[in-house]
Amino acid sequence: MTLRKLVLSAAVFAAGSSLALADSFVINDIQIRGLQRVALGAALTYLPIREGDQVDAARIRDVIKELYSSTHFDDIQVERDGTTLIISVRERPIISSLEFEGNSDLKDEQLIDSLRNSGIFEGESLDRRVTRGLAKGIEEFYHSVGKYNASVEVRVIELPRNRVALRFDFEEGNAAEIAQINVVGNSVFSRSDILDQMELKDELPFWRFFAKRQYQQQQLVGDLENIESFYRNQGYLRYSMDSVQVSITPELENIYVTLNVTEGDQYDITSIRLIGDIEDHREWLESFAGMLEGSRYNQADVTALEEAYKRYFGRMGYARTEVRTQPDINDDDQTVELSMMIAPGRRVYVRNITFRGNDATRDEVLRREMRQIEGAWLSDQLVETGKVRLERLGYFETVESEVIPVPGEPDKVDVVYDVKEQPSGTITAGIGYGDFAGLSLNAAVTQENFLGSGNSVGFSVDTNTFSRSLQVNYRDNYFTDDGVSLGGSVFYNEFDGGRANLQQFNQKSWGTALDFGFPVNEYNRLNFGIGFASTGITQVNPFDQIQNFYERYASQGSGGDELAFDTFYATASWSRVTLNRGVYPTSGSENILSTKITAPNSDLQYFKAEYRFRYYLPFDREHRFVGLTRLHLGYGNGYGSDGNFEYTLPFWENFYGGGSSSLRGFEPNRTGPRGLLRRPNTIQGPPDANGNPTQVALGPEFDSLEVGQRSALGGNAQVNASIELIFPTPFAGDETRNTVRTSAFIDVSSVWDTEFDYSQYRDLNVLGDVPFWDYSSPKNYQASYGLSVQWLSPMGALTFSFGFPLKSLDSELEDSFTFNIGTTF
């Protein structure tokens, strides 16, 4: 049988060639040959013809065009056998793998994402035409960052079963460095003033030893914008960048940049005219604009005024307010009149508020943090407040908000919050070791967002070198709909003070507590609680500072040196929090004032008050560099008396200094007052009635003083202060900013005892070489500096600190490296 072939290859079809048929014919059957992965039924759906249709050369071209547009085929041939149309296809190969060799500037993940945007990824069919431009596109990127010698080769490796592997071989080469940046035409500002506005540098300070003078085209564009803003912020409205020349040496190693500028004159603002449908708001808007009239033109101030107007209308439901400023420049007297055209737009209200990404956290937990209400006018401020409140929860690594117009309803919008959850609790059971706690065994369940409810639950059993404890706690953060919280706890604890760097005593305690929290407003909160604690003390060293305390209560024990106390107490606290995040904040402040006082009928009558403050100040728009100031004040004492005995603060309630929580670079809990032992000096006396030798004390003024080396007693007052500079973690990408934090710090700490009588000891002979100072004076402070790295790991927050003393009262207390679990700043 004679076959009349109708063959159109891809190249012929693309060139627009046509096939002339002697005559048209009616199709009685359609056959498609060569299909492997594409189903016959799916292939037939791409055809613009069916059995019974009459076809000619034009219809055949349409068939080929539609099959190619399906993106499944590399080659298509059409043949006629009588009234049967035979279509032979060769399917495109499937990409089995993507391989990259020699790339360091571009990470594999970046390349995979970029290729996916071009339709190239594992499991997808390969369009060989697309691969032709890939190498050139990647090379152009390298050229934009100054690597002009870079080359990329794309290889298609054929595999069995119509599969291919794409291999990218990179030769990145070295980046060309900026040899010199020249500025021509400047007279008002010096070359150094202008270069200070640029990220690109031809000279680097000595401390930036890791930096390079690498040229980047995109960065140069940003630098030119920075220079323009610099001039316009100084009033130079006629400033212009006339030309930019970038030249490279023949070796493609050094780049010379020349900037030609025209500076012009400075201009003052004479008046600001507001134009638009703003009559109901004109008085306020004009009063705000009057602050700029008569001042030197400043582009940043004008932009800030525009944004202030947008926020003003945004708070009242105008979601798309537009503000444009048109300057009318008078070159004769160097003045400018500004016309600000304000278009508030349509007022809109919120239809729905939805959340995405909260796989573990219930919607209601997020919704109760909202201040924008569904059905109310849209307020940009309230939407942003909701975002900040979600960030403060500590459940989410990132929170983003978006206002989306409702299609077909111009006066409605939806608000969508996208969250990325992070670990808000831990489940642990294991063995560990720390430089302070030593060997530890633990089993704990701690969940700040229990089952996604927003409630916190904790159960822990912990044992280490100096303590054993069991604790159960629960808190419902929204016990009522208006934000009243309810929490409670039960605990049991055994503690060995000697092994915790404190003075020697053993303590067993158990108790329970209940507390309520009440929101005052968006930032302020009050908490009140009551509790009961039963405490037993044994093996107390007879240090002078606690002798009166011990002798007063020793008779209550069941025998020996045991002491037992039952106390009922009340707590109260006030907090004001404006931090932008619950974990690793970068702006805002936190103030917490808390008090604890025991009931008058308790075995112990005392109070404690503490104030904690921290303030974050970002130094740049991206919050990469942030200043942190922290302050912790504490004071406690007894109140009332029992006969001749005045109540004092129990020694186990004292404040202690040192370690990661107060003074990094020093051993934990050891930098405050220590236990003192007064040793009487004696001489040989006359024998007693039985002829035995005796000792006669010389008197108190001849006593010696022994200072406990490893027996920190603490004090009833303390001041801890820190300043820190938080900066990007070296060798860590921007994606780790919310999980890793690095800072340089200076810590200052002073712990003292207001009840200590220094006059009783200052003239005594101190035994040994252990330092002794006036424990009643806050002037005996200690200080340190160093670096700290914090990591929000799956097991909790880990803190590594390297500290060095600035002022030390005892070199034996210094500890350059400290490690802690569970502390975040």
ABEGO torsion letter per residue (X at the ends): XBBBBBBBBAAAAAAGBBBBBABBBBBABBBBBGBAABBAAAAAAABABBBGBBBBAAAAAAAAAAAAAAGABABBBBBBBEABBBBBBBBBBBBABBBBBGBAABBAAAAAAAAAAAGBBBGBBBBAAAAAAAAAAAAAAAAAAGBAABBBBBBBBBBBGGBBBBBBBBBAEBBBBBABBBBBGBAABBAAAAAAABABBABBBAABAABBBBBBAAAAAAAAAAAAAAAAAAGBAABBBABBBBBBBAAGABBBBBBBBBAEBBBBBABBBBBEBAAAAAAAAAAAAAAABGBBBBAAAAAAAAAAAAAAAAAAGBAABBBBBBBBBBAAAGBBBBBBBBBAEBBBBBABBBBBGBAABBAAAAAAABABBBGBBBBAAAAAAAAAAAAAAGABABBBBBBBBBBGBAABBBBBBBBBBBBABBBBBEBBBBAAAEBBBBBBBBBABBGGAGBBBBBBBBBBAABBBBBBBBBBABABAAGBBBBBBBBBBBBBAAAAGBBBBBBBBBEBBBBBBBBABAABBBBBBBBBBBBBBBGBBBBAAAAAAAAAAAAABAEEABBBBBBBBBBBBBBBBABABABGBABEBBBBBBBBBBBAABABBBBBBBBBBBBBBBABAAGABBBBBBBBBBBBBBBEBBEABBBBBBAAABBBBEEAAABBGBBBGAABBBBBBBBBBBBBBBBBAAGBBBBBBAEAAABBBBBBAABBAEBABBBBBBBBBBBBBBGBBAAAAAABBBBBBBBBBBBBBAABBAAAAAABBBBEABBBBBAABAABBBBBBEBBBBBBBAAEBBBBBBBBBABBABAAABBABBBBBGBBX
